[in-house]
Amino acid sequence: MTQIFDSVGQVIPVTVIQAGPCHVLQLRTKDRDGYEAVQLGFLDKPRRLASRSVRGHVAKLESKR
């Protein structure tokens, strides 16, 4: 966490992320989930290091990449 200042000097808390070759893994919508969120994947993980549940979670996305 860090902070930035707007034009009137008000402090705004922000989170700095390293944005690289990110892939959208999951979208949460207000209608279905009650809130809005985006789950991003960053870099590729060797298949042998991913748990079975993680492999299942991203398996349906492989065809879209």
C-alpha positions in Angstrom: 0.0 0.0 0.0 1.1 3.5 -0.7 -0.7 6.8 -1.2 -1.1 9.5 -3.9 -2.5 13.0 -3.7 -5.3 14.4 -5.9 -5.4 17.9 -7.3 -6.8 19.4 -4.0 -4.3 17.6 -1.8 -6.5 14.8 -0.6 -4.8 11.5 0.1 -5.9 8.5 -1.9 -4.7 5.0 -0.8 -3.5 2.8 -3.7 -2.0 -0.6 -4.2 0.9 -0.8 -6.6 1.1 -3.9 -8.8 3.5 -5.1 -11.4 1.4 -5.3 -14.5 3.0 -7.7 -17.0 1.6 -10.3 -19.3 -1.6 -10.7 -17.1 -4.4 -13.0 -18.0 -8.0 -12.6 -16.7 -8.8 -15.8 -14.8 -12.1 -14.9 -13.3 -14.7 -12.1 -13.3 -17.0 -11.5 -10.4 -20.1 -9.5 -11.2 -22.4 -7.5 -8.9 -25.5 -9.3 -10.3 -24.2 -12.9 -9.7 -21.7 -12.5 -6.8 -22.8 -9.3 -5.0 -19.6 -7.4 -5.8 -17.3 -6.7 -8.7 -13.8 -8.2 -8.8 -11.2 -9.4 -11.3 -8.8 -12.3 -10.7 -5.6 -11.9 -12.7 -2.9 -14.5 -13.4 0.7 -13.3 -13.8 3.3 -15.4 -15.6 3.1 -19.1 -16.2 3.6 -21.7 -13.5 5.0 -25.2 -14.3 2.2 -27.7 -14.3 4.1 -29.9 -11.8 4.1 -27.1 -9.3 0.4 -26.3 -9.5 -2.1 -28.1 -7.3 -4.8 -30.2 -8.8 -7.5 -27.6 -7.9 -5.5 -24.8 -9.5 -5.0 -26.9 -12.6 -8.7 -27.5 -12.8 -9.5 -23.8 -12.2 -7.4 -22.6 -15.2 -8.0 -25.6 -17.5 -11.0 -24.1 -19.1 -9.0 -21.0 -19.9 -6.2 -22.7 -21.9 -8.3 -22.8 -25.0 -8.9 -19.0 -24.9 -5.2 -18.1 -24.6 
